[in-house]
Amino acid sequence: MTISETAAFLKTLDRVLILTHVRPDGDTVGSAAALCRALQDLGKEAFLLDNPEITSTYAPYAAPYRAPEDFTPAYVVAVDIAAPGLLPENAKRYVNSIALCVDHHPSNTGYARHTCLDAAAAAAGEIVYAIIRELTPVTPAIALPLYVAIATDCGCFQYANTTADTHRIAAELMALVDVSAVNKALFRTKSKVRLAMESRMVADMELFDADRVVVMQIPLALREEFHATEADIEELSSLAALVEGTDCGITLRELQPGTVKISVRSGPRVDACAVCTMLGGGGHRAAAGATVQGTMEQVKAAVLRAVAQATEG
């Protein structure tokens, strides 16, 4: 569906429940919150399904829109969710009744009845912004979570997915809200635990493929040693890509014994989406992920084999 078709469709809905993905980031939470507020501004009953994995970083943006326990939706909308496997446990009951998905992942599986997909968008927030502009005025209450969505998914406008349109949209949002506190909290503040974990990950990193590929690991033992919360671990997947001389950063996070989350951040030489698709995941060419069964060593070997197959030169 186009932006206009999606906006027209949303105008026909009421009693809407909006879903966010597992281990929710700023894009899924901010986009969902902004869309929810826009629908409420239209006089519609709309809420966000509580995400049990949301951290203290993003919880304040979702809190005003959390669905009451007795809410029964007539329609379900997914935001920034590429595949049913990315639904939180409490959202899986809706897997066959999702009326609309708004997404920017090229790996989207088309599971929803209708899909508004723009793989060129830096964030789902950019798509949601365009939809909302056809629904209702963009107010400060809408602008703030949208800024969070867009800024977090493009690394505060540093990642390769950032476009001129990304900056234009951000400028329009910044004209409505002061984002200085948000930028400080999201991009220039780290807990002592987070810094300690980064130090250990760097000390233990491994280099492969003529030092062009770096692997960092977050075993359960590391999290337990530092008593790290989910907020401490958020965005650690971006650390590996910062190593000078590398063009593929791989982070392996042990979710539980025998289950490992893979995050790949890459340059033009390595197609991160192709790597993770081989392992049952997906994402974007420069940033993708997958969850794989196996030990850390087994998963490391598997992802390195996938990188070798997806490498151009």
VEXDREN-2710 file (C-alpha; in Angstrom, 1 decimal):
% VEXDREN-2710
k/r/px/py/pz
1/MET/0.0/0.0/0.0
2/THR/1.1/3.6/-0.7
3/ILE/1.3/6.2/2.0
4/SER/-2.0/7.7/0.9
5/GLU/-3.7/4.3/0.7
6/THR/-2.4/3.4/4.2
7/ALA/-3.7/6.7/5.6
8/ALA/-7.1/6.2/4.0
9/PHE/-7.2/2.7/5.4
10/LEU/-6.3/3.8/8.9
11/LYS/-9.1/6.4/8.8
12/THR/-11.6/3.5/8.5
13/LEU/-10.4/1.7/11.6
14/ASP/-11.3/1.9/15.2
15/ARG/-10.4/0.0/18.4
16/VAL/-6.8/-0.5/17.1
17/LEU/-4.1/-2.4/18.9
18/ILE/-0.5/-1.6/17.8
19/LEU/2.3/-4.1/18.2
20/THR/6.0/-3.6/18.7
21/HIS/8.8/-6.2/18.2
22/VAL/10.8/-8.2/20.6
23/ARG/13.7/-6.4/22.4
24/PRO/12.0/-3.2/21.3
25/ASP/14.2/-0.3/20.1
26/GLY/13.5/3.3/19.6
27/ASP/12.1/2.9/16.1
28/THR/9.4/0.4/16.9
29/VAL/8.4/2.1/20.2
30/GLY/8.6/5.7/18.9
31/SER/6.8/4.9/15.7
32/ALA/4.0/3.0/17.5
33/ALA/3.5/5.7/20.1
34/ALA/3.3/8.4/17.4
35/LEU/0.8/6.5/15.3
36/CYS/-1.3/5.7/18.4
37/ARG/-1.4/9.3/19.4
38/ALA/-2.4/10.3/15.8
39/LEU/-5.2/7.9/15.8
40/GLN/-6.4/9.1/19.2
41/ASP/-6.3/12.6/17.9
42/LEU/-8.7/11.5/15.2
43/GLY/-11.1/10.4/18.0
44/LYS/-10.3/6.7/17.6
45/GLU/-9.7/4.2/20.3
46/ALA/-6.1/3.0/19.9
47/PHE/-3.5/1.5/22.2
48/LEU/-0.1/-0.2/22.3
49/LEU/0.1/-3.8/23.4
50/ASP/2.4/-3.8/26.5
51/ASN/5.8/-5.2/25.5
52/PRO/7.3/-7.1/28.4
53/GLU/10.8/-6.6/27.1
54/ILE/10.7/-2.8/26.9
55/THR/13.5/-1.1/28.8
56/SER/13.6/2.0/31.0
57/THR/15.1/3.9/28.0
58/TYR/12.0/3.6/25.8
59/ALA/9.2/2.8/28.3
60/PRO/8.3/6.5/28.9
61/TYR/7.3/6.9/25.3
62/ALA/5.0/3.9/25.3
63/ALA/3.5/4.3/28.8
64/PRO/0.8/6.8/28.0
65/TYR/-0.6/4.5/25.3
66/ARG/-0.5/1.1/27.0
67/ALA/-3.7/-0.9/26.4
68/PRO/-6.0/-1.8/29.3
69/GLU/-5.9/-5.4/30.2
70/ASP/-9.6/-5.8/29.1
71/PHE/-9.1/-4.1/25.7
72/THR/-10.4/-6.2/22.8
73/PRO/-9.2/-4.8/19.5
74/ALA/-11.1/-4.8/16.3
75/TYR/-7.9/-4.3/14.3
76/VAL/-4.3/-5.0/14.9
77/VAL/-1.4/-3.0/13.4
78/ALA/2.3/-4.0/13.5
79/VAL/5.0/-1.4/13.3
80/ASP/8.7/-2.1/12.3
81/ILE/8.1/-5.8/12.5
82/ALA/9.6/-7.7/9.5
83/ALA/8.3/-11.2/10.3
84/PRO/6.0/-13.0/12.7
85/GLY/8.9/-14.5/14.6
86/LEU/9.7/-11.0/15.9
87/LEU/6.5/-10.7/17.8
88/PRO/6.7/-10.7/21.6
89/GLU/5.2/-13.8/23.3
90/ASN/2.0/-11.9/24.3
91/ALA/1.5/-10.7/20.7
92/LYS/1.6/-14.1/19.1
93/ARG/-2.1/-14.6/19.6
94/TYR/-2.6/-11.9/16.9
95/VAL/-0.3/-13.4/14.3
96/ASN/-3.1/-14.4/11.9
97/SER/-5.2/-11.2/12.4
98/ILE/-2.7/-8.4/11.7
99/ALA/-4.5/-6.0/9.3
100/LEU/-1.6/-3.7/8.6
101/CYS/2.2/-3.7/8.9
102/VAL/4.2/-0.5/8.5
103/ASP/7.8/-1.4/7.9
104/HIS/11.1/-0.5/6.3
105/HIS/12.9/-3.9/6.3
106/PRO/13.5/-5.3/2.8
107/SER/13.2/-8.8/4.4
108/ASN/9.6/-8.2/5.4
109/THR/7.7/-11.5/4.8
110/GLY/4.3/-10.0/3.9
111/TYR/2.6/-11.6/6.8
112/ALA/0.0/-8.9/7.3
113/ARG/-3.2/-8.4/5.3
114/HIS/-1.9/-5.1/4.1
115/THR/1.7/-3.8/4.1
116/CYS/3.1/-0.3/3.8
117/LEU/6.8/-0.9/3.1
118/ASP/9.5/1.5/2.1
119/ALA/12.9/-0.2/2.2
120/ALA/14.7/3.1/1.4
121/ALA/13.5/4.7/4.6
122/ALA/16.1/5.1/7.3
123/ALA/13.5/4.2/9.9
124/ALA/9.9/3.1/10.2
125/GLY/9.4/6.5/11.8
126/GLU/9.9/8.2/8.5
127/ILE/7.1/6.2/7.0
128/VAL/4.8/6.8/10.0
129/TYR/5.6/10.5/9.7
130/ALA/4.4/10.6/6.1
131/ILE/1.2/8.6/7.0
132/ILE/0.4/10.9/10.0
133/ARG/0.8/14.0/7.9
134/GLU/-2.2/12.7/5.8
135/LEU/-4.2/11.9/9.0
136/THR/-3.8/14.8/11.4
137/PRO/-1.5/17.7/12.3
138/VAL/1.9/16.6/13.7
139/THR/1.8/18.0/17.3
140/PRO/4.6/18.1/19.8
141/ALA/3.2/14.9/21.4
142/ILE/3.6/13.1/18.0
143/ALA/6.9/14.8/17.1
144/LEU/8.8/13.6/20.1
145/PRO/8.4/9.9/19.8
146/LEU/8.9/10.2/16.0
147/TYR/12.2/11.9/16.5
148/VAL/13.2/9.1/18.9
149/ALA/12.3/6.6/16.2
150/ILE/14.2/8.2/13.4
151/ALA/17.3/9.3/15.4
152/THR/17.9/6.0/17.0
153/ASP/17.5/3.9/13.9
154/CYS/20.1/6.0/12.0
155/GLY/22.5/6.3/14.8
156/CYS/21.8/10.0/15.5
157/PHE/22.2/10.6/11.7
158/GLN/25.6/8.8/11.4
159/TYR/24.7/5.6/9.7
160/ALA/24.7/5.0/6.0
161/ASN/20.9/4.7/5.9
162/THR/20.6/8.5/6.7
163/THR/19.4/10.5/3.7
164/ALA/18.6/14.1/3.0
165/ASP/14.9/13.2/3.6
166/THR/15.9/11.9/7.1
167/HIS/17.4/15.3/7.9
168/ARG/14.5/17.2/6.5
169/ILE/12.0/15.2/8.6
170/ALA/14.1/15.6/11.7
171/ALA/14.3/19.3/11.1
172/GLU/10.5/19.6/10.9
173/LEU/10.2/17.6/14.2
174/MET/12.8/19.7/15.9
175/ALA/10.8/22.8/15.1
176/LEU/8.1/21.4/17.3
177/VAL/10.0/20.0/20.2
178/ASP/13.3/20.5/22.0
179/VAL/15.3/17.3/21.5
180/SER/18.4/18.2/23.4
181/ALA/17.5/16.1/26.5
182/VAL/16.6/13.2/24.3
183/ASN/19.9/13.4/22.4
184/LYS/21.8/13.5/25.7
185/ALA/20.0/10.5/27.1
186/LEU/20.1/8.4/24.1
187/PHE/23.5/9.2/22.5
188/ARG/25.7/10.8/25.1
189/THR/25.0/8.9/28.3
190/LYS/26.2/5.4/29.3
191/SER/25.9/3.7/32.6
192/LYS/29.0/2.6/34.5
193/VAL/27.9/-1.0/33.8
194/ARG/27.6/-0.4/30.1
195/LEU/31.1/1.1/29.9
196/ALA/32.5/-1.8/31.8
197/MET/30.9/-4.3/29.5
198/GLU/32.2/-2.4/26.4
199/SER/35.7/-2.5/27.9
200/ARG/35.5/-6.3/28.3
201/MET/34.0/-6.8/24.9
202/VAL/36.8/-4.9/23.2
203/ALA/39.5/-6.7/25.3
204/ASP/38.1/-10.1/24.2
205/MET/37.2/-9.2/20.5
206/GLU/38.4/-11.5/17.7
207/LEU/39.5/-10.4/14.2
208/PHE/39.0/-12.4/11.0
209/ASP/39.4/-12.1/7.2
210/ALA/42.6/-10.1/7.2
211/ASP/41.3/-8.1/10.2
212/ARG/38.3/-6.8/8.2
213/VAL/35.7/-8.7/10.3
214/VAL/35.5/-8.3/14.0
215/VAL/33.5/-10.5/16.4
216/MET/32.5/-9.4/19.9
217/GLN/30.5/-11.5/22.4
218/ILE/28.1/-11.0/25.2
219/PRO/27.9/-14.3/27.0
220/LEU/25.4/-14.7/29.8
221/ALA/28.3/-14.9/32.2
222/LEU/29.3/-11.4/31.3
223/ARG/25.9/-10.0/32.0
224/GLU/25.7/-11.9/35.2
225/GLU/29.1/-10.7/36.3
226/PHE/28.1/-7.0/36.0
227/HIS/24.4/-7.5/36.9
228/ALA/23.6/-5.8/33.6
229/THR/20.0/-4.8/32.8
230/GLU/18.5/-4.7/29.3
231/ALA/19.0/-1.0/29.3
232/ASP/22.8/-1.6/29.9
233/ILE/22.9/-3.9/26.9
234/GLU/20.9/-1.9/24.4
235/GLU/22.8/-0.9/21.3
236/LEU/25.9/-2.8/22.2
237/SER/25.6/-4.4/18.8
238/SER/26.9/-1.2/17.3
239/LEU/30.2/-1.4/19.1
240/ALA/31.9/-3.9/16.9
241/ALA/31.4/-1.8/13.8
242/LEU/33.5/1.0/15.4
243/VAL/36.8/-0.8/15.2
244/GLU/39.2/0.9/12.8
245/GLY/40.1/-1.1/9.7
246/THR/37.1/-3.4/9.8
247/ASP/34.0/-3.3/7.6
248/CYS/31.9/-6.0/9.2
249/GLY/31.1/-5.9/12.9
250/ILE/29.4/-9.0/14.4
251/THR/28.0/-9.2/17.9
252/LEU/26.9/-12.4/19.5
253/ARG/24.7/-12.2/22.5
254/GLU/23.7/-15.3/24.4
255/LEU/20.1/-14.9/25.3
256/GLN/19.9/-18.2/27.2
257/PRO/22.0/-21.4/27.1
258/GLY/21.8/-22.7/23.5
259/THR/20.2/-19.5/22.0
260/VAL/22.3/-16.7/20.5
261/LYS/21.3/-13.4/19.0
262/ILE/23.4/-12.3/16.1
263/SER/23.8/-8.7/15.1
264/VAL/25.7/-7.7/11.9
265/ARG/26.7/-4.2/11.0
266/SER/28.6/-3.9/7.7
267/GLY/30.0/-1.8/4.9
268/PRO/29.4/-2.2/1.2
269/ARG/31.6/-5.3/0.9
270/VAL/29.4/-7.5/3.1
271/ASP/25.6/-7.8/2.7
272/ALA/24.5/-8.0/6.3
273/CYS/20.9/-9.0/5.3
274/ALA/22.2/-11.8/3.1
275/VAL/24.3/-13.1/6.0
276/CYS/21.4/-13.1/8.5
277/THR/18.9/-14.5/6.0
278/MET/21.1/-17.6/5.6
279/LEU/20.8/-18.0/9.4
280/GLY/17.0/-17.5/9.5
281/GLY/16.9/-13.8/10.2
282/GLY/16.9/-10.6/8.0
283/GLY/17.1/-6.9/8.1
284/HIS/18.9/-4.4/5.9
285/ARG/22.0/-4.6/3.7
286/ALA/24.1/-2.7/6.3
287/ALA/22.4/-3.9/9.5
288/ALA/20.7/-7.2/10.2
289/GLY/20.1/-9.8/12.8
290/ALA/19.1/-13.4/13.5
291/THR/18.5/-15.7/16.5
292/VAL/20.2/-19.0/16.2
293/GLN/20.2/-22.2/18.3
294/GLY/23.7/-23.4/19.4
295/THR/26.6/-22.6/21.6
296/MET/28.5/-19.3/21.2
297/GLU/31.3/-21.1/19.4
298/GLN/28.9/-23.0/17.0
299/VAL/27.0/-19.8/16.2
300/LYS/30.3/-17.9/15.6
301/ALA/31.5/-20.5/13.2
302/ALA/28.1/-20.4/11.4
303/VAL/28.0/-16.6/11.0
304/LEU/31.6/-16.5/9.8
305/ARG/30.7/-19.1/7.1
306/ALA/27.7/-16.9/6.1
307/VAL/29.9/-13.8/5.9
308/ALA/32.3/-15.6/3.6
309/GLN/29.5/-16.5/1.3
310/ALA/28.0/-13.0/1.3
311/THR/31.2/-11.1/0.8
312/GLU/32.0/-9.2/-2.3
313/GLY/35.8/-9.5/-2.7
END
